[in-house]
C-alpha cells in the first residue's frame, strides 16, 4: 500500500507540473517532449554504473569482512588484536575523506613503492566502498557466528570435524541465515553511498544529475527524479532480499 501511495503522489506531482509555465520546470524531464526524453535517458543511463559499482563493492566487502571476522574471534590475543584495530580504525574514518585519499593519495604511495597502478574513478570508488563497509560487515559476521550455540561446535568436534570444516559445514550456514537481513541493509547502504563516487567523476546516477543541473538549471526537478531513481532501486533490492530471506528461512514472520 505504501508503494502505491508513493507512486501515485509522484505521478500527480510530475504530471501536474510538466505543463506549467510558472516557477516549476518539470518540462526538463517531461517524457512527452524530445528534450525531456533525452534528459530522462541521460539520467537513467547511470543505473548500470551504480548497480555495477555497488555489486562489486558489496562482494569484495563480504569476502574481506569474513576474512577479518574469523581471526577477530580467536582465543589468541595477538591474533585477535589486528582485526579489532582494523575495524575500529576504518569505522572511524568518514567515507568522503577515505574516497579522496584512495583516489588521490593511494596512487602516489604505490608509485613511491615502485608500483605504477592507475586507479580510475570506478576502481577508486569500489576500493573505498569495499574497505569502508568491510568493517561493518565483519561485525555482522562476528555477531552472527557468536550467536550460534557453542554446542554446535562441540558436536562438530565429536564427529571429527576440524575448525575449517566446522565453520564451512556447521556454523556459517546457520549464521548466514541470521545475518542475511543486516547484510542486505549493508548492501542498500553501499548503493546509497555510491553517490559519493560522483565527486571523483564516476558517471553514476548522482554525477549525471549534477551534470544535467549545470546545463538545465533546474535542480529541484532533476534531483527529484534522482531521489525516485534511488527509491526504485532500493525497493527492487528489498523485494529480492525478502524473497531470498523466505527461501532461506531468515524471515521470522513465516
C-alpha atoms as an extended CHARMM CRD file, in Angstrom:
* protein
*
       254  EXT
         1         1  UNK       CA              0.0000000000        0.0000000000        0.0000000000  PROA      1               0.0000000000
         2         2  UNK       CA              2.8080000000        2.4450000000        0.8630000000  PROA      2               0.0000000000
         3         3  UNK       CA              4.4630000000        1.8260000000       -2.5050000000  PROA      3               0.0000000000
         4         4  UNK       CA              1.1970000000        2.5430000000       -4.3230000000  PROA      4               0.0000000000
         5         5  UNK       CA              0.7760000000        5.7980000000       -2.4380000000  PROA      5               0.0000000000
         6         6  UNK       CA              4.3430000000        6.8700000000       -3.2730000000  PROA      6               0.0000000000
         7         7  UNK       CA              3.8660000000        6.0700000000       -6.9640000000  PROA      7               0.0000000000
         8         8  UNK       CA              0.5110000000        7.8990000000       -7.0610000000  PROA      8               0.0000000000
         9         9  UNK       CA              1.8550000000       11.0140000000       -5.3800000000  PROA      9               0.0000000000
        10        10  UNK       CA              4.9000000000       11.0110000000       -7.6450000000  PROA      10              0.0000000000
        11        11  UNK       CA              2.7920000000       10.6910000000      -10.7830000000  PROA      11              0.0000000000
        12        12  UNK       CA              0.4640000000       13.5210000000       -9.7380000000  PROA      12              0.0000000000
        13        13  UNK       CA              3.3870000000       15.7660000000       -8.7990000000  PROA      13              0.0000000000
        14        14  UNK       CA              5.3250000000       15.1770000000      -12.0050000000  PROA      14              0.0000000000
        15        15  UNK       CA              2.4320000000       15.2150000000      -14.4480000000  PROA      15              0.0000000000
        16        16  UNK       CA              0.7480000000       18.2460000000      -12.8990000000  PROA      16              0.0000000000
        17        17  UNK       CA              3.9630000000       20.2300000000      -13.1870000000  PROA      17              0.0000000000
        18        18  UNK       CA              5.0120000000       19.1430000000      -16.6720000000  PROA      18              0.0000000000
        19        19  UNK       CA              2.9060000000       21.6750000000      -18.4760000000  PROA      19              0.0000000000
        20        20  UNK       CA              3.0790000000       24.5270000000      -16.0060000000  PROA      20              0.0000000000
        21        21  UNK       CA              4.6500000000       27.7830000000      -17.0360000000  PROA      21              0.0000000000
        22        22  UNK       CA              5.3140000000       29.2040000000      -13.5740000000  PROA      22              0.0000000000
        23        23  UNK       CA              8.2010000000       28.5800000000      -11.2600000000  PROA      23              0.0000000000
        24        24  UNK       CA              8.1320000000       24.8540000000      -11.9270000000  PROA      24              0.0000000000
        25        25  UNK       CA             10.2870000000       23.4220000000      -14.6800000000  PROA      25              0.0000000000
        26        26  UNK       CA              9.1260000000       19.8450000000      -14.9960000000  PROA      26              0.0000000000
        27        27  UNK       CA              9.4020000000       20.1740000000      -18.7650000000  PROA      27              0.0000000000
        28        28  UNK       CA             13.0940000000       19.2320000000      -18.4620000000  PROA      28              0.0000000000
        29        29  UNK       CA             12.0420000000       15.6750000000      -17.5970000000  PROA      29              0.0000000000
        30        30  UNK       CA              8.7350000000       15.6130000000      -19.4820000000  PROA      30              0.0000000000
        31        31  UNK       CA              8.5860000000       12.2640000000      -21.3550000000  PROA      31              0.0000000000
        32        32  UNK       CA              6.2040000000       13.8200000000      -23.8990000000  PROA      32              0.0000000000
        33        33  UNK       CA              8.9200000000       16.0390000000      -25.3710000000  PROA      33              0.0000000000
        34        34  UNK       CA             12.1140000000       15.1730000000      -27.1950000000  PROA      34              0.0000000000
        35        35  UNK       CA             14.2180000000       17.1720000000      -24.7260000000  PROA      35              0.0000000000
        36        36  UNK       CA             12.5390000000       15.5150000000      -21.7660000000  PROA      36              0.0000000000
        37        37  UNK       CA             13.0880000000       12.0600000000      -23.2120000000  PROA      37              0.0000000000
        38        38  UNK       CA             16.7380000000       12.8360000000      -23.8580000000  PROA      38              0.0000000000
        39        39  UNK       CA             17.2430000000       14.1190000000      -20.3020000000  PROA      39              0.0000000000
        40        40  UNK       CA             15.4750000000       11.1320000000      -18.7530000000  PROA      40              0.0000000000
        41        41  UNK       CA             17.5510000000        8.7380000000      -20.8320000000  PROA      41              0.0000000000
        42        42  UNK       CA             20.7300000000       10.5390000000      -19.7610000000  PROA      42              0.0000000000
        43        43  UNK       CA             19.7750000000       10.2320000000      -16.1030000000  PROA      43              0.0000000000
        44        44  UNK       CA             18.5800000000        6.6330000000      -16.2660000000  PROA      44              0.0000000000
        45        45  UNK       CA             21.7710000000        5.6070000000      -18.0920000000  PROA      45              0.0000000000
        46        46  UNK       CA             23.5830000000        5.9680000000      -14.7910000000  PROA      46              0.0000000000
        47        47  UNK       CA             21.7210000000        2.9820000000      -13.3310000000  PROA      47              0.0000000000
        48        48  UNK       CA             24.1400000000        0.4180000000      -14.7350000000  PROA      48              0.0000000000
        49        49  UNK       CA             27.2050000000        2.1590000000      -13.3260000000  PROA      49              0.0000000000
        50        50  UNK       CA             25.5860000000        2.4690000000       -9.8790000000  PROA      50              0.0000000000
        51        51  UNK       CA             24.4900000000       -1.1800000000       -9.8410000000  PROA      51              0.0000000000
        52        52  UNK       CA             27.8320000000       -2.4550000000      -11.1210000000  PROA      52              0.0000000000
        53        53  UNK       CA             29.7530000000       -0.3620000000       -8.6170000000  PROA      53              0.0000000000
        54        54  UNK       CA             27.5470000000       -1.4400000000       -5.6970000000  PROA      54              0.0000000000
        55        55  UNK       CA             27.5370000000       -5.1650000000       -6.5180000000  PROA      55              0.0000000000
        56        56  UNK       CA             31.3190000000       -5.4230000000       -6.9250000000  PROA      56              0.0000000000
        57        57  UNK       CA             31.9930000000       -3.3630000000       -3.7860000000  PROA      57              0.0000000000
        58        58  UNK       CA             29.4880000000       -5.4110000000       -1.7590000000  PROA      58              0.0000000000
        59        59  UNK       CA             31.0030000000       -8.7050000000       -2.9470000000  PROA      59              0.0000000000
        60        60  UNK       CA             34.5320000000       -7.6260000000       -2.0050000000  PROA      60              0.0000000000
        61        61  UNK       CA             33.2600000000       -6.2410000000        1.3020000000  PROA      61              0.0000000000
        62        62  UNK       CA             31.5930000000       -9.5480000000        2.2490000000  PROA      62              0.0000000000
        63        63  UNK       CA             34.7340000000      -11.5490000000        1.4560000000  PROA      63              0.0000000000
        64        64  UNK       CA             37.0080000000       -9.0760000000        3.2490000000  PROA      64              0.0000000000
        65        65  UNK       CA             34.6180000000       -8.8440000000        6.1890000000  PROA      65              0.0000000000
        66        66  UNK       CA             34.6680000000      -12.6150000000        6.6790000000  PROA      66              0.0000000000
        67        67  UNK       CA             38.4760000000      -12.6870000000        6.4820000000  PROA      67              0.0000000000
        68        68  UNK       CA             38.5900000000      -10.0070000000        9.1860000000  PROA      68              0.0000000000
        69        69  UNK       CA             35.8730000000      -11.5080000000       11.3730000000  PROA      69              0.0000000000
        70        70  UNK       CA             37.2830000000      -15.0330000000       11.7500000000  PROA      70              0.0000000000
        71        71  UNK       CA             40.6730000000      -14.1260000000       13.3090000000  PROA      71              0.0000000000
        72        72  UNK       CA             38.8650000000      -11.4400000000       15.3090000000  PROA      72              0.0000000000
        73        73  UNK       CA             37.1680000000      -14.2210000000       17.2730000000  PROA      73              0.0000000000
        74        74  UNK       CA             40.3650000000      -16.1200000000       18.0190000000  PROA      74              0.0000000000
        75        75  UNK       CA             41.1790000000      -17.0350000000       21.6090000000  PROA      75              0.0000000000
        76        76  UNK       CA             44.7380000000      -15.8400000000       20.9410000000  PROA      76              0.0000000000
        77        77  UNK       CA             45.0370000000      -12.2140000000       21.9740000000  PROA      77              0.0000000000
        78        78  UNK       CA             47.6770000000      -11.3280000000       19.3820000000  PROA      78              0.0000000000
        79        79  UNK       CA             45.6750000000      -12.9040000000       16.5430000000  PROA      79              0.0000000000
        80        80  UNK       CA             42.5390000000      -11.0900000000       17.6940000000  PROA      80              0.0000000000
        81        81  UNK       CA             44.1500000000       -7.6570000000       18.0640000000  PROA      81              0.0000000000
        82        82  UNK       CA             44.8890000000       -6.6760000000       14.4070000000  PROA      82              0.0000000000
        83        83  UNK       CA             41.3050000000       -7.2970000000       13.1780000000  PROA      83              0.0000000000
        84        84  UNK       CA             39.9080000000       -5.3200000000       16.0820000000  PROA      84              0.0000000000
        85        85  UNK       CA             42.2580000000       -2.4070000000       15.3610000000  PROA      85              0.0000000000
        86        86  UNK       CA             41.2690000000       -2.5490000000       11.6790000000  PROA      86              0.0000000000
        87        87  UNK       CA             37.5450000000       -2.4580000000       12.4760000000  PROA      87              0.0000000000
        88        88  UNK       CA             37.8170000000        0.4490000000       14.8980000000  PROA      88              0.0000000000
        89        89  UNK       CA             40.1510000000        2.4080000000       12.6070000000  PROA      89              0.0000000000
        90        90  UNK       CA             38.0870000000        2.0090000000        9.4340000000  PROA      90              0.0000000000
        91        91  UNK       CA             34.7760000000        2.7110000000       11.1510000000  PROA      91              0.0000000000
        92        92  UNK       CA             36.1670000000        5.9990000000       12.4830000000  PROA      92              0.0000000000
        93        93  UNK       CA             37.0030000000        7.3900000000        9.0090000000  PROA      93              0.0000000000
        94        94  UNK       CA             34.1970000000        9.1810000000        7.1030000000  PROA      94              0.0000000000
        95        95  UNK       CA             33.5840000000        7.8270000000        3.6290000000  PROA      95              0.0000000000
        96        96  UNK       CA             34.2980000000       11.0240000000        1.6930000000  PROA      96              0.0000000000
        97        97  UNK       CA             37.8190000000       11.6770000000        3.0860000000  PROA      97              0.0000000000
        98        98  UNK       CA             38.6360000000        7.9960000000        2.5560000000  PROA      98              0.0000000000
        99        99  UNK       CA             37.4670000000        8.2740000000       -1.0410000000  PROA      99              0.0000000000
       100       100  UNK       CA             39.7190000000       11.2710000000       -1.6660000000  PROA      100             0.0000000000
       101       101  UNK       CA             42.6610000000        9.5020000000       -0.0080000000  PROA      101             0.0000000000
       102       102  UNK       CA             42.2290000000        6.3480000000       -2.0940000000  PROA      102             0.0000000000
       103       103  UNK       CA             41.7180000000        8.2050000000       -5.3700000000  PROA      103             0.0000000000
       104       104  UNK       CA             44.3950000000       10.8810000000       -4.9770000000  PROA      104             0.0000000000
       105       105  UNK       CA             46.7640000000        9.5470000000       -2.3350000000  PROA      105             0.0000000000
       106       106  UNK       CA             46.9880000000        5.7840000000       -2.8430000000  PROA      106             0.0000000000
       107       107  UNK       CA             48.4840000000        6.0090000000       -6.3900000000  PROA      107             0.0000000000
       108       108  UNK       CA             51.2100000000        8.3130000000       -5.0260000000  PROA      108             0.0000000000
       109       109  UNK       CA             52.0720000000        5.8510000000       -2.2500000000  PROA      109             0.0000000000
       110       110  UNK       CA             52.1120000000        2.9120000000       -4.6720000000  PROA      110             0.0000000000
       111       111  UNK       CA             54.2800000000        4.8550000000       -7.0910000000  PROA      111             0.0000000000
       112       112  UNK       CA             56.7840000000        5.5980000000       -4.2940000000  PROA      112             0.0000000000
       113       113  UNK       CA             56.9940000000        1.8260000000       -3.7730000000  PROA      113             0.0000000000
       114       114  UNK       CA             57.7180000000        1.2690000000       -7.4540000000  PROA      114             0.0000000000
       115       115  UNK       CA             54.1770000000        0.0820000000       -8.2650000000  PROA      115             0.0000000000
       116       116  UNK       CA             52.7030000000        2.0390000000      -11.1600000000  PROA      116             0.0000000000
       117       117  UNK       CA             48.9610000000        1.3920000000      -10.9920000000  PROA      117             0.0000000000
       118       118  UNK       CA             46.4200000000        3.8790000000      -12.2690000000  PROA      118             0.0000000000
       119       119  UNK       CA             43.3250000000        3.9860000000      -10.0620000000  PROA      119             0.0000000000
       120       120  UNK       CA             40.4240000000        5.4090000000      -12.0440000000  PROA      120             0.0000000000
       121       121  UNK       CA             37.1780000000        6.7160000000      -10.5800000000  PROA      121             0.0000000000
       122       122  UNK       CA             35.4240000000        3.3490000000      -10.8960000000  PROA      122             0.0000000000
       123       123  UNK       CA             38.0070000000        1.3160000000       -9.0010000000  PROA      123             0.0000000000
       124       124  UNK       CA             38.7250000000        4.1250000000       -6.5670000000  PROA      124             0.0000000000
       125       125  UNK       CA             35.0620000000        4.1050000000       -5.5730000000  PROA      125             0.0000000000
       126       126  UNK       CA             34.9830000000        0.2990000000       -5.3510000000  PROA      126             0.0000000000
       127       127  UNK       CA             38.0690000000        0.1290000000       -3.1200000000  PROA      127             0.0000000000
       128       128  UNK       CA             36.7120000000        2.8490000000       -0.8430000000  PROA      128             0.0000000000
       129       129  UNK       CA             33.2250000000        1.3840000000       -0.5030000000  PROA      129             0.0000000000
       130       130  UNK       CA             34.5420000000       -2.1550000000       -0.0080000000  PROA      130             0.0000000000
       131       131  UNK       CA             37.0800000000       -1.1850000000        2.6560000000  PROA      131             0.0000000000
       132       132  UNK       CA             34.7030000000        1.1510000000        4.4750000000  PROA      132             0.0000000000
       133       133  UNK       CA             31.8740000000       -1.3780000000        4.5180000000  PROA      133             0.0000000000
       134       134  UNK       CA             34.1000000000       -4.3580000000        5.3690000000  PROA      134             0.0000000000
       135       135  UNK       CA             34.4790000000       -3.1430000000        8.9630000000  PROA      135             0.0000000000
       136       136  UNK       CA             30.7180000000       -3.1590000000        9.4570000000  PROA      136             0.0000000000
       137       137  UNK       CA             30.3460000000       -6.4630000000        7.6110000000  PROA      137             0.0000000000
       138       138  UNK       CA             32.9940000000       -8.0340000000        9.8380000000  PROA      138             0.0000000000
       139       139  UNK       CA             30.9900000000       -7.0690000000       12.9090000000  PROA      139             0.0000000000
       140       140  UNK       CA             27.8430000000       -8.5500000000       11.3590000000  PROA      140             0.0000000000
       141       141  UNK       CA             29.6640000000      -11.8240000000       10.7090000000  PROA      141             0.0000000000
       142       142  UNK       CA             31.0950000000      -11.8310000000       14.2260000000  PROA      142             0.0000000000
       143       143  UNK       CA             27.7200000000      -11.2960000000       15.8890000000  PROA      143             0.0000000000
       144       144  UNK       CA             26.0910000000      -13.9130000000       13.6640000000  PROA      144             0.0000000000
       145       145  UNK       CA             28.7410000000      -16.5490000000       14.2970000000  PROA      145             0.0000000000
       146       146  UNK       CA             28.8240000000      -15.9080000000       18.0270000000  PROA      146             0.0000000000
       147       147  UNK       CA             25.0410000000      -16.2300000000       18.1850000000  PROA      147             0.0000000000
       148       148  UNK       CA             25.2980000000      -19.9050000000       17.2230000000  PROA      148             0.0000000000
       149       149  UNK       CA             25.1230000000      -22.1670000000       20.2690000000  PROA      149             0.0000000000
       150       150  UNK       CA             28.5450000000      -23.4420000000       21.3390000000  PROA      150             0.0000000000
       151       151  UNK       CA             27.0810000000      -26.9030000000       21.4630000000  PROA      151             0.0000000000
       152       152  UNK       CA             27.1290000000      -26.8990000000       17.6570000000  PROA      152             0.0000000000
       153       153  UNK       CA             30.9140000000      -26.5080000000       17.6710000000  PROA      153             0.0000000000
       154       154  UNK       CA             31.3510000000      -29.1620000000       20.3380000000  PROA      154             0.0000000000
       155       155  UNK       CA             29.1360000000      -31.5670000000       18.4020000000  PROA      155             0.0000000000
       156       156  UNK       CA             31.1950000000      -30.9870000000       15.2610000000  PROA      156             0.0000000000
       157       157  UNK       CA             34.3910000000      -31.7810000000       17.1470000000  PROA      157             0.0000000000
       158       158  UNK       CA             32.9480000000      -35.0530000000       18.4300000000  PROA      158             0.0000000000
       159       159  UNK       CA             32.3930000000      -36.2950000000       14.8820000000  PROA      159             0.0000000000
       160       160  UNK       CA             35.9440000000      -35.3940000000       13.8620000000  PROA      160             0.0000000000
       161       161  UNK       CA             35.4840000000      -32.0930000000       12.0610000000  PROA      161             0.0000000000
       162       162  UNK       CA             38.3680000000      -29.6150000000       12.2470000000  PROA      162             0.0000000000
       163       163  UNK       CA             37.9370000000      -25.8400000000       12.6480000000  PROA      163             0.0000000000
       164       164  UNK       CA             37.7030000000      -25.1700000000        8.9100000000  PROA      164             0.0000000000
       165       165  UNK       CA             35.1700000000      -27.9400000000        8.3150000000  PROA      165             0.0000000000
       166       166  UNK       CA             33.1330000000      -26.8660000000       11.3350000000  PROA      166             0.0000000000
       167       167  UNK       CA             32.9140000000      -23.3000000000       10.0350000000  PROA      167             0.0000000000
       168       168  UNK       CA             32.0980000000      -24.3790000000        6.4910000000  PROA      168             0.0000000000
       169       169  UNK       CA             29.5230000000      -27.0840000000        7.1370000000  PROA      169             0.0000000000
       170       170  UNK       CA             28.0540000000      -26.2650000000       10.5540000000  PROA      170             0.0000000000
       171       171  UNK       CA             28.4990000000      -22.6820000000       11.7730000000  PROA      171             0.0000000000
       172       172  UNK       CA             28.4730000000      -20.4730000000        8.6580000000  PROA      172             0.0000000000
       173       173  UNK       CA             25.3470000000      -21.9960000000        7.0400000000  PROA      173             0.0000000000
       174       174  UNK       CA             23.3890000000      -21.2450000000       10.2170000000  PROA      174             0.0000000000
       175       175  UNK       CA             24.9920000000      -17.8430000000       10.7470000000  PROA      175             0.0000000000
       176       176  UNK       CA             24.3010000000      -16.6850000000        7.1920000000  PROA      176             0.0000000000
       177       177  UNK       CA             20.5850000000      -17.2770000000        7.6710000000  PROA      177             0.0000000000
       178       178  UNK       CA             20.6740000000      -14.9800000000       10.6900000000  PROA      178             0.0000000000
       179       179  UNK       CA             22.8620000000      -12.2460000000        9.2120000000  PROA      179             0.0000000000
       180       180  UNK       CA             21.1640000000      -12.0560000000        5.8190000000  PROA      180             0.0000000000
       181       181  UNK       CA             18.8660000000       -9.1380000000        6.8130000000  PROA      181             0.0000000000
       182       182  UNK       CA             21.6960000000       -6.9380000000        8.1870000000  PROA      182             0.0000000000
       183       183  UNK       CA             23.8770000000       -7.8490000000        5.1880000000  PROA      183             0.0000000000
       184       184  UNK       CA             21.0380000000       -6.7280000000        2.9250000000  PROA      184             0.0000000000
       185       185  UNK       CA             20.8840000000       -3.4420000000        4.8230000000  PROA      185             0.0000000000
       186       186  UNK       CA             24.6020000000       -3.0060000000        4.2480000000  PROA      186             0.0000000000
       187       187  UNK       CA             24.1370000000       -3.5690000000        0.5200000000  PROA      187             0.0000000000
       188       188  UNK       CA             21.4450000000       -0.8880000000        0.4440000000  PROA      188             0.0000000000
       189       189  UNK       CA             23.8490000000        1.3410000000        2.3760000000  PROA      189             0.0000000000
       190       190  UNK       CA             26.5030000000        0.7650000000       -0.3060000000  PROA      190             0.0000000000
       191       191  UNK       CA             24.0080000000        1.6180000000       -3.0550000000  PROA      191             0.0000000000
       192       192  UNK       CA             23.2210000000        4.9380000000       -1.3860000000  PROA      192             0.0000000000
       193       193  UNK       CA             26.8270000000        5.7200000000       -0.5050000000  PROA      193             0.0000000000
       194       194  UNK       CA             27.8390000000        5.0870000000       -4.1350000000  PROA      194             0.0000000000
       195       195  UNK       CA             26.5580000000        8.6160000000       -4.7640000000  PROA      195             0.0000000000
       196       196  UNK       CA             29.8250000000        9.9000000000       -3.2700000000  PROA      196             0.0000000000
       197       197  UNK       CA             31.6150000000        8.4790000000       -6.3220000000  PROA      197             0.0000000000
       198       198  UNK       CA             30.2310000000       11.4470000000       -8.2520000000  PROA      198             0.0000000000
       199       199  UNK       CA             32.8010000000       13.7800000000       -6.6420000000  PROA      199             0.0000000000
       200       200  UNK       CA             35.6880000000       11.9730000000       -8.3640000000  PROA      200             0.0000000000
       201       201  UNK       CA             33.9810000000       11.8660000000      -11.7660000000  PROA      201             0.0000000000
       202       202  UNK       CA             32.2420000000        8.4880000000      -11.6750000000  PROA      202             0.0000000000
       203       203  UNK       CA             29.3960000000        8.5820000000      -14.2010000000  PROA      203             0.0000000000
       204       204  UNK       CA             26.7090000000        7.1110000000      -11.9490000000  PROA      204             0.0000000000
       205       205  UNK       CA             23.2300000000        8.4190000000      -11.1160000000  PROA      205             0.0000000000
       206       206  UNK       CA             24.2350000000       11.4000000000       -8.9770000000  PROA      206             0.0000000000
       207       207  UNK       CA             27.0240000000       12.5460000000      -11.2930000000  PROA      207             0.0000000000
       208       208  UNK       CA             24.6690000000       12.5470000000      -14.2650000000  PROA      208             0.0000000000
       209       209  UNK       CA             22.0930000000       14.5110000000      -12.2900000000  PROA      209             0.0000000000
       210       210  UNK       CA             24.7300000000       17.0860000000      -11.3250000000  PROA      210             0.0000000000
       211       211  UNK       CA             25.8300000000       17.4700000000      -14.9390000000  PROA      211             0.0000000000
       212       212  UNK       CA             22.2500000000       17.9100000000      -16.1050000000  PROA      212             0.0000000000
       213       213  UNK       CA             21.5860000000       20.5400000000      -13.4370000000  PROA      213             0.0000000000
       214       214  UNK       CA             24.5520000000       22.5360000000      -14.7320000000  PROA      214             0.0000000000
       215       215  UNK       CA             23.1260000000       22.5770000000      -18.2630000000  PROA      215             0.0000000000
       216       216  UNK       CA             19.3890000000       22.8920000000      -17.4930000000  PROA      216             0.0000000000
       217       217  UNK       CA             19.4770000000       24.9780000000      -14.2850000000  PROA      217             0.0000000000
       218       218  UNK       CA             16.5230000000       23.0140000000      -12.8490000000  PROA      218             0.0000000000
       219       219  UNK       CA             17.8920000000       21.4140000000       -9.6530000000  PROA      219             0.0000000000
       220       220  UNK       CA             14.5250000000       20.7780000000       -7.9600000000  PROA      220             0.0000000000
       221       221  UNK       CA             13.0500000000       18.7980000000      -10.8250000000  PROA      221             0.0000000000
       222       222  UNK       CA             16.2060000000       16.8710000000      -11.7100000000  PROA      222             0.0000000000
       223       223  UNK       CA             17.1130000000       15.9770000000       -8.1410000000  PROA      223             0.0000000000
       224       224  UNK       CA             13.5000000000       14.9460000000       -7.5210000000  PROA      224             0.0000000000
       225       225  UNK       CA             13.8220000000       12.4070000000      -10.3090000000  PROA      225             0.0000000000
       226       226  UNK       CA             17.1880000000       11.3370000000       -8.8610000000  PROA      226             0.0000000000
       227       227  UNK       CA             15.5350000000       10.6730000000       -5.4770000000  PROA      227             0.0000000000
       228       228  UNK       CA             12.9350000000        8.4540000000       -7.1290000000  PROA      228             0.0000000000
       229       229  UNK       CA             15.6250000000        6.6360000000       -9.0930000000  PROA      229             0.0000000000
       230       230  UNK       CA             17.2940000000        5.6350000000       -5.8320000000  PROA      230             0.0000000000
       231       231  UNK       CA             13.9050000000        4.8530000000       -4.3140000000  PROA      231             0.0000000000
       232       232  UNK       CA             13.0460000000        2.4550000000       -7.1230000000  PROA      232             0.0000000000
       233       233  UNK       CA             16.4830000000        0.8470000000       -6.9540000000  PROA      233             0.0000000000
       234       234  UNK       CA             16.2530000000        0.2750000000       -3.1850000000  PROA      234             0.0000000000
       235       235  UNK       CA             12.6930000000       -1.0620000000       -3.4270000000  PROA      235             0.0000000000
       236       236  UNK       CA             13.7330000000       -3.5660000000       -6.0960000000  PROA      236             0.0000000000
       237       237  UNK       CA             16.6840000000       -4.7120000000       -3.9750000000  PROA      237             0.0000000000
       238       238  UNK       CA             14.4240000000       -5.0290000000       -0.9190000000  PROA      238             0.0000000000
       239       239  UNK       CA             11.9620000000       -7.1530000000       -2.8980000000  PROA      239             0.0000000000
       240       240  UNK       CA             14.6310000000       -9.6410000000       -3.9560000000  PROA      240             0.0000000000
       241       241  UNK       CA             16.1410000000       -9.7000000000       -0.4640000000  PROA      241             0.0000000000
       242       242  UNK       CA             12.7500000000      -10.5060000000        1.0740000000  PROA      242             0.0000000000
       243       243  UNK       CA             12.2990000000      -13.3160000000       -1.4250000000  PROA      243             0.0000000000
       244       244  UNK       CA             15.7440000000      -14.6900000000       -0.5910000000  PROA      244             0.0000000000
       245       245  UNK       CA             15.0090000000      -14.4650000000        3.1300000000  PROA      245             0.0000000000
       246       246  UNK       CA             11.8340000000      -16.5240000000        2.7010000000  PROA      246             0.0000000000
       247       247  UNK       CA             13.6730000000      -19.1720000000        0.7120000000  PROA      247             0.0000000000
       248       248  UNK       CA             16.4730000000      -19.4150000000        3.2820000000  PROA      248             0.0000000000
       249       249  UNK       CA             14.1700000000      -19.3200000000        6.2590000000  PROA      249             0.0000000000
       250       250  UNK       CA             15.5030000000      -15.9870000000        7.5150000000  PROA      250             0.0000000000
       251       251  UNK       CA             12.0550000000      -14.4430000000        7.5140000000  PROA      251             0.0000000000
       252       252  UNK       CA             10.8300000000      -14.7570000000       11.1170000000  PROA      252             0.0000000000
       253       253  UNK       CA              7.2740000000      -13.8770000000       10.0800000000  PROA      253             0.0000000000
       254       254  UNK       CA              6.7860000000      -17.1750000000        8.2960000000  PROA      254             0.0000000000
